[in-house]
Amino acid sequence: MKQYGVSEEEACDEMNRRVVIAWKEINEEFLKPTEAASPILVRALNLARVIDLLYKNGDNYTQVGKVTKDSVAVLLIDPIP
């Protein structure tokens, strides 16, 4: 941040913008036909979802709270069919 003369808030905003763009690309590519087996792609997508959940608002992996526990339960234990 200091190297480029931007504040922490500006750097975080830019990273969040890039994450949004990356998710759009992931979702677009996931819908295209591919030679890779669908179950493998679903597992990779689910891993990306969990990583996004754990690190979107700080380190929720090390500092697990109620929101993280509830979100993991909804995503993995009781998913909507």
PDB file with one MODEL, atoms N, CA, C and O in Angstrom:
MODEL        1
ATOM      1  N   MET A   1       0.821  -1.180   0.000  1.00  0.00           N
ATOM      2  CA  MET A   1       0.000   0.000   0.000  1.00  0.00           C
ATOM      3  C   MET A   1       0.868   1.249   0.000  1.00  0.00           C
ATOM      4  O   MET A   1       0.649   2.170  -0.787  1.00  0.00           O
ATOM      5  N   LYS A   2       1.850   1.272   0.883  1.00  0.00           N
ATOM      6  CA  LYS A   2       2.726   2.440   0.966  1.00  0.00           C
ATOM      7  C   LYS A   2       3.498   2.620  -0.330  1.00  0.00           C
ATOM      8  O   LYS A   2       3.782   3.742  -0.750  1.00  0.00           O
ATOM      9  N   GLN A   3       3.834   1.496  -0.957  1.00  0.00           N
ATOM     10  CA  GLN A   3       4.602   1.528  -2.199  1.00  0.00           C
ATOM     11  C   GLN A   3       3.848   2.285  -3.290  1.00  0.00           C
ATOM     12  O   GLN A   3       4.460   2.970  -4.109  1.00  0.00           O
ATOM     13  N   TYR A   4       2.514   2.163  -3.301  1.00  0.00           N
ATOM     14  CA  TYR A   4       1.706   2.795  -4.344  1.00  0.00           C
ATOM     15  C   TYR A   4       0.985   4.045  -3.852  1.00  0.00           C
ATOM     16  O   TYR A   4       0.248   4.676  -4.610  1.00  0.00           O
ATOM     17  N   GLY A   5       1.192   4.400  -2.605  1.00  0.00           N
ATOM     18  CA  GLY A   5       0.597   5.621  -2.076  1.00  0.00           C
ATOM     19  C   GLY A   5      -0.912   5.559  -1.935  1.00  0.00           C
ATOM     20  O   GLY A   5      -1.595   6.552  -2.186  1.00  0.00           O
ATOM     21  N   VAL A   6      -1.445   4.413  -1.538  1.00  0.00           N
ATOM     22  CA  VAL A   6      -2.889   4.290  -1.336  1.00  0.00           C
ATOM     23  C   VAL A   6      -3.162   3.892   0.112  1.00  0.00           C
ATOM     24  O   VAL A   6      -2.316   3.314   0.795  1.00  0.00           O
ATOM     25  N   SER A   7      -4.359   4.220   0.546  1.00  0.00           N
ATOM     26  CA  SER A   7      -4.734   3.879   1.919  1.00  0.00           C
ATOM     27  C   SER A   7      -5.144   2.409   2.003  1.00  0.00           C
ATOM     28  O   SER A   7      -5.363   1.749   0.988  1.00  0.00           O
ATOM     29  N   GLU A   8      -5.240   1.917   3.233  1.00  0.00           N
ATOM     30  CA  GLU A   8      -5.664   0.532   3.447  1.00  0.00           C
ATOM     31  C   GLU A   8      -7.083   0.324   2.913  1.00  0.00           C
ATOM     32  O   GLU A   8      -7.390  -0.716   2.331  1.00  0.00           O
ATOM     33  N   GLU A   9      -7.933   1.315   3.115  1.00  0.00           N
ATOM     34  CA  GLU A   9      -9.317   1.218   2.639  1.00  0.00           C
ATOM     35  C   GLU A   9      -9.369   1.120   1.113  1.00  0.00           C
ATOM     36  O   GLU A   9     -10.131   0.321   0.568  1.00  0.00           O
ATOM     37  N   GLU A  10      -8.565   1.929   0.425  1.00  0.00           N
ATOM     38  CA  GLU A  10      -8.524   1.879  -1.038  1.00  0.00           C
ATOM     39  C   GLU A  10      -8.010   0.528  -1.525  1.00  0.00           C
ATOM     40  O   GLU A  10      -8.523  -0.022  -2.499  1.00  0.00           O
ATOM     41  N   ALA A  11      -7.001  -0.002  -0.849  1.00  0.00           N
ATOM     42  CA  ALA A  11      -6.454  -1.309  -1.224  1.00  0.00           C
ATOM     43  C   ALA A  11      -7.496  -2.404  -1.025  1.00  0.00           C
ATOM     44  O   ALA A  11      -7.646  -3.282  -1.874  1.00  0.00           O
ATOM     45  N   CYS A  12      -8.212  -2.353   0.087  1.00  0.00           N
ATOM     46  CA  CYS A  12      -9.267  -3.348   0.344  1.00  0.00           C
ATOM     47  C   CYS A  12     -10.389  -3.238  -0.677  1.00  0.00           C
ATOM     48  O   CYS A  12     -10.903  -4.253  -1.147  1.00  0.00           O
ATOM     49  N   ASP A  13     -10.771  -2.014  -1.025  1.00  0.00           N
ATOM     50  CA  ASP A  13     -11.813  -1.821  -2.035  1.00  0.00           C
ATOM     51  C   ASP A  13     -11.398  -2.415  -3.377  1.00  0.00           C
ATOM     52  O   ASP A  13     -12.207  -3.043  -4.061  1.00  0.00           O
ATOM     53  N   GLU A  14     -10.141  -2.217  -3.748  1.00  0.00           N
ATOM     54  CA  GLU A  14      -9.639  -2.767  -5.012  1.00  0.00           C
ATOM     55  C   GLU A  14      -9.630  -4.289  -4.981  1.00  0.00           C
ATOM     56  O   GLU A  14     -10.009  -4.932  -5.959  1.00  0.00           O
ATOM     57  N   MET A  15      -9.202  -4.864  -3.872  1.00  0.00           N
ATOM     58  CA  MET A  15      -9.198  -6.329  -3.751  1.00  0.00           C
ATOM     59  C   MET A  15     -10.617  -6.884  -3.816  1.00  0.00           C
ATOM     60  O   MET A  15     -10.856  -7.901  -4.467  1.00  0.00           O
ATOM     61  N   ASN A  16     -11.554  -6.228  -3.150  1.00  0.00           N
ATOM     62  CA  ASN A  16     -12.949  -6.671  -3.203  1.00  0.00           C
ATOM     63  C   ASN A  16     -13.504  -6.578  -4.617  1.00  0.00           C
ATOM     64  O   ASN A  16     -14.265  -7.446  -5.045  1.00  0.00           O
ATOM     65  N   ARG A  17     -13.128  -5.531  -5.342  1.00  0.00           N
ATOM     66  CA  ARG A  17     -13.567  -5.384  -6.733  1.00  0.00           C
ATOM     67  C   ARG A  17     -13.033  -6.537  -7.581  1.00  0.00           C
ATOM     68  O   ARG A  17     -13.747  -7.080  -8.423  1.00  0.00           O
ATOM     69  N   ARG A  18     -11.782  -6.901  -7.352  1.00  0.00           N
ATOM     70  CA  ARG A  18     -11.180  -8.006  -8.106  1.00  0.00           C
ATOM     71  C   ARG A  18     -11.819  -9.349  -7.753  1.00  0.00           C
ATOM     72  O   ARG A  18     -11.960 -10.218  -8.613  1.00  0.00           O
ATOM     73  N   VAL A  19     -12.203  -9.516  -6.498  1.00  0.00           N
ATOM     74  CA  VAL A  19     -12.885 -10.750  -6.087  1.00  0.00           C
ATOM     75  C   VAL A  19     -14.227 -10.862  -6.798  1.00  0.00           C
ATOM     76  O   VAL A  19     -14.594 -11.942  -7.261  1.00  0.00           O
ATOM     77  N   VAL A  20     -14.957  -9.768  -6.887  1.00  0.00           N
ATOM     78  CA  VAL A  20     -16.251  -9.775  -7.582  1.00  0.00           C
ATOM     79  C   VAL A  20     -16.063 -10.160  -9.043  1.00  0.00           C
ATOM     80  O   VAL A  20     -16.829 -10.963  -9.576  1.00  0.00           O
ATOM     81  N   ILE A  21     -15.063  -9.602  -9.687  1.00  0.00           N
ATOM     82  CA  ILE A  21     -14.781  -9.931 -11.088  1.00  0.00           C
ATOM     83  C   ILE A  21     -14.407 -11.402 -11.221  1.00  0.00           C
ATOM     84  O   ILE A  21     -14.859 -12.078 -12.145  1.00  0.00           O
ATOM     85  N   ALA A  22     -13.588 -11.898 -10.307  1.00  0.00           N
ATOM     86  CA  ALA A  22     -13.178 -13.307 -10.355  1.00  0.00           C
ATOM     87  C   ALA A  22     -14.378 -14.231 -10.195  1.00  0.00           C
ATOM     88  O   ALA A  22     -14.472 -15.238 -10.897  1.00  0.00           O
ATOM     89  N   TRP A  23     -15.302 -13.910  -9.280  1.00  0.00           N
ATOM     90  CA  TRP A  23     -16.497 -14.744  -9.105  1.00  0.00           C
ATOM     91  C   TRP A  23     -17.355 -14.740 -10.368  1.00  0.00           C
ATOM     92  O   TRP A  23     -17.917 -15.771 -10.738  1.00  0.00           O
ATOM     93  N   LYS A  24     -17.460 -13.591 -11.027  1.00  0.00           N
ATOM     94  CA  LYS A  24     -18.218 -13.537 -12.283  1.00  0.00           C
ATOM     95  C   LYS A  24     -17.586 -14.458 -13.319  1.00  0.00           C
ATOM     96  O   LYS A  24     -18.292 -15.185 -14.018  1.00  0.00           O
ATOM     97  N   GLU A  25     -16.267 -14.430 -13.421  1.00  0.00           N
ATOM     98  CA  GLU A  25     -15.563 -15.290 -14.373  1.00  0.00           C
ATOM     99  C   GLU A  25     -15.732 -16.764 -14.014  1.00  0.00           C
ATOM    100  O   GLU A  25     -15.958 -17.595 -14.893  1.00  0.00           O
ATOM    101  N   ILE A  26     -15.623 -17.091 -12.729  1.00  0.00           N
ATOM    102  CA  ILE A  26     -15.799 -18.480 -12.291  1.00  0.00           C
ATOM    103  C   ILE A  26     -17.191 -18.974 -12.655  1.00  0.00           C
ATOM    104  O   ILE A  26     -17.337 -20.071 -13.196  1.00  0.00           O
ATOM    105  N   ASN A  27     -18.208 -18.181 -12.366  1.00  0.00           N
ATOM    106  CA  ASN A  27     -19.580 -18.596 -12.657  1.00  0.00           C
ATOM    107  C   ASN A  27     -19.831 -18.738 -14.155  1.00  0.00           C
ATOM    108  O   ASN A  27     -20.513 -19.669 -14.582  1.00  0.00           O
ATOM    109  N   GLU A  28     -19.289 -17.827 -14.952  1.00  0.00           N
ATOM    110  CA  GLU A  28     -19.447 -17.928 -16.407  1.00  0.00           C
ATOM    111  C   GLU A  28     -18.778 -19.193 -16.939  1.00  0.00           C
ATOM    112  O   GLU A  28     -19.362 -19.910 -17.751  1.00  0.00           O
ATOM    113  N   GLU A  29     -17.566 -19.466 -16.490  1.00  0.00           N
ATOM    114  CA  GLU A  29     -16.836 -20.645 -16.955  1.00  0.00           C
ATOM    115  C   GLU A  29     -17.485 -21.940 -16.475  1.00  0.00           C
ATOM    116  O   GLU A  29     -17.447 -22.952 -17.175  1.00  0.00           O
ATOM    117  N   PHE A  30     -18.071 -21.911 -15.301  1.00  0.00           N
ATOM    118  CA  PHE A  30     -18.709 -23.110 -14.753  1.00  0.00           C
ATOM    119  C   PHE A  30     -19.897 -23.538 -15.610  1.00  0.00           C
ATOM    120  O   PHE A  30     -20.222 -24.724 -15.674  1.00  0.00           O
ATOM    121  N   LEU A  31     -20.543 -22.583 -16.266  1.00  0.00           N
ATOM    122  CA  LEU A  31     -21.717 -22.892 -17.082  1.00  0.00           C
ATOM    123  C   LEU A  31     -21.363 -23.390 -18.482  1.00  0.00           C
ATOM    124  O   LEU A  31     -22.227 -23.921 -19.179  1.00  0.00           O
ATOM    125  N   LYS A  32     -20.120 -23.230 -18.901  1.00  0.00           N
ATOM    126  CA  LYS A  32     -19.701 -23.672 -20.231  1.00  0.00           C
ATOM    127  C   LYS A  32     -19.419 -25.171 -20.224  1.00  0.00           C
ATOM    128  O   LYS A  32     -18.937 -25.713 -19.229  1.00  0.00           O
ATOM    129  N   PRO A  33     -19.724 -25.845 -21.346  1.00  0.00           N
ATOM    130  CA  PRO A  33     -19.389 -27.276 -21.434  1.00  0.00           C
ATOM    131  C   PRO A  33     -17.874 -27.473 -21.375  1.00  0.00           C
ATOM    132  O   PRO A  33     -17.111 -26.655 -21.889  1.00  0.00           O
ATOM    133  N   THR A  34     -17.453 -28.564 -20.744  1.00  0.00           N
ATOM    134  CA  THR A  34     -16.029 -28.831 -20.592  1.00  0.00           C
ATOM    135  C   THR A  34     -15.780 -30.334 -20.592  1.00  0.00           C
ATOM    136  O   THR A  34     -16.703 -31.124 -20.392  1.00  0.00           O
ATOM    137  N   GLU A  35     -14.539 -30.721 -20.816  1.00  0.00           N
ATOM    138  CA  GLU A  35     -14.186 -32.140 -20.806  1.00  0.00           C
ATOM    139  C   GLU A  35     -14.005 -32.668 -19.393  1.00  0.00           C
ATOM    140  O   GLU A  35     -14.039 -33.880 -19.176  1.00  0.00           O
ATOM    141  N   ALA A  36     -13.813 -31.779 -18.433  1.00  0.00           N
ATOM    142  CA  ALA A  36     -13.626 -32.209 -17.039  1.00  0.00           C
ATOM    143  C   ALA A  36     -14.943 -32.730 -16.476  1.00  0.00           C
ATOM    144  O   ALA A  36     -16.016 -32.237 -16.822  1.00  0.00           O
ATOM    145  N   ALA A  37     -14.850 -33.719 -15.616  1.00  0.00           N
ATOM    146  CA  ALA A  37     -16.046 -34.303 -15.015  1.00  0.00           C
ATOM    147  C   ALA A  37     -16.730 -33.284 -14.103  1.00  0.00           C
ATOM    148  O   ALA A  37     -16.072 -32.571 -13.346  1.00  0.00           O
ATOM    149  N   SER A  38     -18.043 -33.227 -14.187  1.00  0.00           N
ATOM    150  CA  SER A  38     -18.821 -32.275 -13.408  1.00  0.00           C
ATOM    151  C   SER A  38     -18.595 -32.394 -11.898  1.00  0.00           C
ATOM    152  O   SER A  38     -18.468 -31.365 -11.234  1.00  0.00           O
ATOM    153  N   PRO A  39     -18.539 -33.606 -11.325  1.00  0.00           N
ATOM    154  CA  PRO A  39     -18.310 -33.689  -9.873  1.00  0.00           C
ATOM    155  C   PRO A  39     -16.994 -33.047  -9.427  1.00  0.00           C
ATOM    156  O   PRO A  39     -16.911 -32.498  -8.329  1.00  0.00           O
ATOM    157  N   ILE A  40     -15.979 -33.115 -10.266  1.00  0.00           N
ATOM    158  CA  ILE A  40     -14.695 -32.488  -9.929  1.00  0.00           C
ATOM    159  C   ILE A  40     -14.845 -30.972  -9.921  1.00  0.00           C
ATOM    160  O   ILE A  40     -14.333 -30.297  -9.027  1.00  0.00           O
ATOM    161  N   LEU A  41     -15.544 -30.441 -10.913  1.00  0.00           N
ATOM    162  CA  LEU A  41     -15.749 -29.000 -10.985  1.00  0.00           C
ATOM    163  C   LEU A  41     -16.586 -28.499  -9.813  1.00  0.00           C
ATOM    164  O   LEU A  41     -16.316 -27.429  -9.268  1.00  0.00           O
ATOM    165  N   VAL A  42     -17.591 -29.264  -9.429  1.00  0.00           N
ATOM    166  CA  VAL A  42     -18.437 -28.874  -8.297  1.00  0.00           C
ATOM    167  C   VAL A  42     -17.614 -28.823  -7.017  1.00  0.00           C
ATOM    168  O   VAL A  42     -17.780 -27.909  -6.209  1.00  0.00           O
ATOM    169  N   ARG A  43     -16.739 -29.783  -6.829  1.00  0.00           N
ATOM    170  CA  ARG A  43     -15.893 -29.777  -5.627  1.00  0.00           C
ATOM    171  C   ARG A  43     -14.949 -28.579  -5.620  1.00  0.00           C
ATOM    172  O   ARG A  43     -14.736 -27.961  -4.576  1.00  0.00           O
ATOM    173  N   ALA A  44     -14.388 -28.252  -6.767  1.00  0.00           N
ATOM    174  CA  ALA A  44     -13.501 -27.089  -6.853  1.00  0.00           C
ATOM    175  C   ALA A  44     -14.279 -25.802  -6.570  1.00  0.00           C
ATOM    176  O   ALA A  44     -13.786 -24.911  -5.878  1.00  0.00           O
ATOM    177  N   LEU A  45     -15.489 -25.711  -7.105  1.00  0.00           N
ATOM    178  CA  LEU A  45     -16.326 -24.538  -6.860  1.00  0.00           C
ATOM    179  C   LEU A  45     -16.691 -24.436  -5.381  1.00  0.00           C
ATOM    180  O   LEU A  45     -16.660 -23.346  -4.810  1.00  0.00           O
ATOM    181  N   ASN A  46     -17.033 -25.557  -4.760  1.00  0.00           N
ATOM    182  CA  ASN A  46     -17.367 -25.541  -3.335  1.00  0.00           C
ATOM    183  C   ASN A  46     -16.171 -25.136  -2.480  1.00  0.00           C
ATOM    184  O   ASN A  46     -16.333 -24.432  -1.483  1.00  0.00           O
ATOM    185  N   LEU A  47     -14.978 -25.570  -2.859  1.00  0.00           N
ATOM    186  CA  LEU A  47     -13.773 -25.156  -2.137  1.00  0.00           C
ATOM    187  C   LEU A  47     -13.600 -23.640  -2.225  1.00  0.00           C
ATOM    188  O   LEU A  47     -13.291 -22.986  -1.229  1.00  0.00           O
ATOM    189  N   ALA A  48     -13.799 -23.089  -3.415  1.00  0.00           N
ATOM    190  CA  ALA A  48     -13.688 -21.638  -3.587  1.00  0.00           C
ATOM    191  C   ALA A  48     -14.730 -20.914  -2.739  1.00  0.00           C
ATOM    192  O   ALA A  48     -14.446 -19.865  -2.163  1.00  0.00           O
ATOM    193  N   ARG A  49     -15.930 -21.472  -2.664  1.00  0.00           N
ATOM    194  CA  ARG A  49     -16.981 -20.860  -1.839  1.00  0.00           C
ATOM    195  C   ARG A  49     -16.588 -20.834  -0.365  1.00  0.00           C
ATOM    196  O   ARG A  49     -16.772 -19.826   0.317  1.00  0.00           O
ATOM    197  N   VAL A  50     -16.050 -21.941   0.117  1.00  0.00           N
ATOM    198  CA  VAL A  50     -15.662 -22.020   1.528  1.00  0.00           C
ATOM    199  C   VAL A  50     -14.523 -21.051   1.824  1.00  0.00           C
ATOM    200  O   VAL A  50     -14.548 -20.357   2.840  1.00  0.00           O
ATOM    201  N   ILE A  51     -13.530 -20.998   0.948  1.00  0.00           N
ATOM    202  CA  ILE A  51     -12.409 -20.067   1.150  1.00  0.00           C
ATOM    203  C   ILE A  51     -12.917 -18.629   1.164  1.00  0.00           C
ATOM    204  O   ILE A  51     -12.483 -17.820   1.984  1.00  0.00           O
ATOM    205  N   ASP A  52     -13.841 -18.310   0.252  1.00  0.00           N
ATOM    206  CA  ASP A  52     -14.422 -16.970   0.213  1.00  0.00           C
ATOM    207  C   ASP A  52     -15.141 -16.666   1.524  1.00  0.00           C
ATOM    208  O   ASP A  52     -15.000 -15.575   2.075  1.00  0.00           O
ATOM    209  N   LEU A  53     -15.897 -17.614   2.012  1.00  0.00           N
ATOM    210  CA  LEU A  53     -16.620 -17.440   3.275  1.00  0.00           C
ATOM    211  C   LEU A  53     -15.655 -17.214   4.439  1.00  0.00           C
ATOM    212  O   LEU A  53     -15.875 -16.333   5.270  1.00  0.00           O
ATOM    213  N   LEU A  54     -14.596 -18.005   4.493  1.00  0.00           N
ATOM    214  CA  LEU A  54     -13.682 -17.935   5.631  1.00  0.00           C
ATOM    215  C   LEU A  54     -12.827 -16.673   5.657  1.00  0.00           C
ATOM    216  O   LEU A  54     -12.445 -16.211   6.733  1.00  0.00           O
ATOM    217  N   TYR A  55     -12.523 -16.113   4.499  1.00  0.00           N
ATOM    218  CA  TYR A  55     -11.586 -14.992   4.469  1.00  0.00           C
ATOM    219  C   TYR A  55     -12.163 -13.692   3.927  1.00  0.00           C
ATOM    220  O   TYR A  55     -11.425 -12.717   3.792  1.00  0.00           O
ATOM    221  N   LYS A  56     -13.448 -13.640   3.614  1.00  0.00           N
ATOM    222  CA  LYS A  56     -14.038 -12.434   3.045  1.00  0.00           C
ATOM    223  C   LYS A  56     -13.973 -11.252   4.016  1.00  0.00           C
ATOM    224  O   LYS A  56     -13.642 -10.137   3.614  1.00  0.00           O
ATOM    225  N   ASN A  57     -14.283 -11.490   5.273  1.00  0.00           N
ATOM    226  CA  ASN A  57     -14.322 -10.410   6.265  1.00  0.00           C
ATOM    227  C   ASN A  57     -13.311 -10.653   7.375  1.00  0.00           C
ATOM    228  O   ASN A  57     -13.663 -10.638   8.555  1.00  0.00           O
ATOM    229  N   GLY A  58     -12.074 -10.873   7.005  1.00  0.00           N
ATOM    230  CA  GLY A  58     -11.048 -11.150   7.999  1.00  0.00           C
ATOM    231  C   GLY A  58     -10.744 -12.635   8.056  1.00  0.00           C
ATOM    232  O   GLY A  58     -11.127 -13.396   7.168  1.00  0.00           O
ATOM    233  N   ASP A  59     -10.057 -13.034   9.100  1.00  0.00           N
ATOM    234  CA  ASP A  59      -9.652 -14.430   9.245  1.00  0.00           C
ATOM    235  C   ASP A  59     -10.681 -15.186  10.075  1.00  0.00           C
ATOM    236  O   ASP A  59     -10.538 -15.312  11.291  1.00  0.00           O
ATOM    237  N   ASN A  60     -11.709 -15.682   9.420  1.00  0.00           N
ATOM    238  CA  ASN A  60     -12.751 -16.441  10.111  1.00  0.00           C
ATOM    239  C   ASN A  60     -12.389 -17.908  10.249  1.00  0.00           C
ATOM    240  O   ASN A  60     -13.175 -18.689  10.784  1.00  0.00           O
ATOM    241  N   TYR A  61     -11.223 -18.293   9.782  1.00  0.00           N
ATOM    242  CA  TYR A  61     -10.758 -19.665   9.973  1.00  0.00           C
ATOM    243  C   TYR A  61     -10.162 -19.809  11.373  1.00  0.00           C
ATOM    244  O   TYR A  61     -10.462 -20.759  12.096  1.00  0.00           O
ATOM    245  N   THR A  62      -9.321 -18.858  11.736  1.00  0.00           N
ATOM    246  CA  THR A  62      -8.689 -18.890  13.049  1.00  0.00           C
ATOM    247  C   THR A  62      -9.651 -18.415  14.136  1.00  0.00           C
ATOM    248  O   THR A  62      -9.665 -18.961  15.239  1.00  0.00           O
ATOM    249  N   GLN A  63     -10.439 -17.416  13.828  1.00  0.00           N
ATOM    250  CA  GLN A  63     -11.367 -16.809  14.785  1.00  0.00           C
ATOM    251  C   GLN A  63     -12.801 -17.175  14.400  1.00  0.00           C
ATOM    252  O   GLN A  63     -13.545 -16.327  13.907  1.00  0.00           O
ATOM    253  N   VAL A  64     -13.184 -18.411  14.617  1.00  0.00           N
ATOM    254  CA  VAL A  64     -14.509 -18.884  14.201  1.00  0.00           C
ATOM    255  C   VAL A  64     -15.575 -18.285  15.107  1.00  0.00           C
ATOM    256  O   VAL A  64     -15.484 -18.349  16.333  1.00  0.00           O
ATOM    257  N   GLY A  65     -16.593 -17.698  14.469  1.00  0.00           N
ATOM    258  CA  GLY A  65     -17.712 -17.129  15.216  1.00  0.00           C
ATOM    259  C   GLY A  65     -19.024 -17.758  14.787  1.00  0.00           C
ATOM    260  O   GLY A  65     -19.044 -18.683  13.975  1.00  0.00           O
ATOM    261  N   LYS A  66     -20.111 -17.253  15.331  1.00  0.00           N
ATOM    262  CA  LYS A  66     -21.439 -17.795  15.044  1.00  0.00           C
ATOM    263  C   LYS A  66     -21.786 -17.671  13.563  1.00  0.00           C
ATOM    264  O   LYS A  66     -22.348 -18.596  12.978  1.00  0.00           O
ATOM    265  N   VAL A  67     -21.458 -16.548  12.963  1.00  0.00           N
ATOM    266  CA  VAL A  67     -21.780 -16.340  11.549  1.00  0.00           C
ATOM    267  C   VAL A  67     -21.087 -17.389  10.686  1.00  0.00           C
ATOM    268  O   VAL A  67     -21.703 -17.949   9.779  1.00  0.00           O
ATOM    269  N   THR A  68     -19.826 -17.656  10.958  1.00  0.00           N
ATOM    270  CA  THR A  68     -19.087 -18.661  10.192  1.00  0.00           C
ATOM    271  C   THR A  68     -19.689 -20.040  10.382  1.00  0.00           C
ATOM    272  O   THR A  68     -19.887 -20.770   9.410  1.00  0.00           O
ATOM    273  N   LYS A  69     -19.980 -20.405  11.614  1.00  0.00           N
ATOM    274  CA  LYS A  69     -20.568 -21.719  11.890  1.00  0.00           C
ATOM    275  C   LYS A  69     -21.912 -21.872  11.185  1.00  0.00           C
ATOM    276  O   LYS A  69     -22.178 -22.905  10.571  1.00  0.00           O
ATOM    277  N   ASP A  70     -22.757 -20.851  11.271  1.00  0.00           N
ATOM    278  CA  ASP A  70     -24.069 -20.914  10.628  1.00  0.00           C
ATOM    279  C   ASP A  70     -23.940 -20.991   9.110  1.00  0.00           C
ATOM    280  O   ASP A  70     -24.671 -21.739   8.460  1.00  0.00           O
ATOM    281  N   SER A  71     -23.021 -20.227   8.550  1.00  0.00           N
ATOM    282  CA  SER A  71     -22.836 -20.225   7.097  1.00  0.00           C
ATOM    283  C   SER A  71     -22.333 -21.567   6.591  1.00  0.00           C
ATOM    284  O   SER A  71     -22.803 -22.055   5.564  1.00  0.00           O
ATOM    285  N   VAL A  72     -21.394 -22.163   7.290  1.00  0.00           N
ATOM    286  CA  VAL A  72     -20.880 -23.479   6.896  1.00  0.00           C
ATOM    287  C   VAL A  72     -21.992 -24.513   6.988  1.00  0.00           C
ATOM    288  O   VAL A  72     -22.114 -25.372   6.114  1.00  0.00           O
ATOM    289  N   ALA A  73     -22.792 -24.441   8.024  1.00  0.00           N
ATOM    290  CA  ALA A  73     -23.907 -25.381   8.174  1.00  0.00           C
ATOM    291  C   ALA A  73     -24.880 -25.251   7.013  1.00  0.00           C
ATOM    292  O   ALA A  73     -25.330 -26.259   6.467  1.00  0.00           O
ATOM    293  N   VAL A  74     -25.209 -24.032   6.631  1.00  0.00           N
ATOM    294  CA  VAL A  74     -26.143 -23.815   5.526  1.00  0.00           C
ATOM    295  C   VAL A  74     -25.546 -24.290   4.206  1.00  0.00           C
ATOM    296  O   VAL A  74     -26.239 -24.913   3.401  1.00  0.00           O
ATOM    297  N   LEU A  75     -24.267 -24.001   3.979  1.00  0.00           N
ATOM    298  CA  LEU A  75     -23.638 -24.361   2.707  1.00  0.00           C
ATOM    299  C   LEU A  75     -23.388 -25.857   2.555  1.00  0.00           C
ATOM    300  O   LEU A  75     -23.619 -26.420   1.484  1.00  0.00           O
ATOM    301  N   LEU A  76     -22.921 -26.498   3.613  1.00  0.00           N
ATOM    302  CA  LEU A  76     -22.441 -27.867   3.468  1.00  0.00           C
ATOM    303  C   LEU A  76     -23.295 -28.922   4.165  1.00  0.00           C
ATOM    304  O   LEU A  76     -23.423 -30.037   3.660  1.00  0.00           O
ATOM    305  N   ILE A  77     -23.874 -28.595   5.301  1.00  0.00           N
ATOM    306  CA  ILE A  77     -24.610 -29.602   6.056  1.00  0.00           C
ATOM    307  C   ILE A  77     -26.075 -29.651   5.637  1.00  0.00           C
ATOM    308  O   ILE A  77     -26.624 -30.735   5.439  1.00  0.00           O
ATOM    309  N   ASP A  78     -26.710 -28.495   5.501  1.00  0.00           N
ATOM    310  CA  ASP A  78     -28.123 -28.423   5.124  1.00  0.00           C
ATOM    311  C   ASP A  78     -28.311 -27.600   3.851  1.00  0.00           C
ATOM    312  O   ASP A  78     -29.005 -26.585   3.892  1.00  0.00           O
ATOM    313  N   PRO A  79     -27.719 -27.997   2.722  1.00  0.00           N
ATOM    314  CA  PRO A  79     -27.854 -27.198   1.501  1.00  0.00           C
ATOM    315  C   PRO A  79     -29.273 -27.273   0.942  1.00  0.00           C
ATOM    316  O   PRO A  79     -30.001 -28.235   1.185  1.00  0.00           O
ATOM    317  N   ILE A  80     -29.642 -26.267   0.207  1.00  0.00           N
ATOM    318  CA  ILE A  80     -30.939 -26.261  -0.471  1.00  0.00           C
ATOM    319  C   ILE A  80     -30.818 -27.173  -1.682  1.00  0.00           C
ATOM    320  O   ILE A  80     -29.901 -27.010  -2.486  1.00  0.00           O
ATOM    321  N   PRO A  81     -31.743 -28.145  -1.828  1.00  0.00           N
ATOM    322  CA  PRO A  81     -31.626 -29.090  -2.963  1.00  0.00           C
ATOM    323  C   PRO A  81     -31.853 -28.426  -4.302  1.00  0.00           C
ATOM    324  O   PRO A  81     -31.787 -29.088  -5.338  1.00  0.00           O
TER     325      PRO A  81
ENDMDL
END
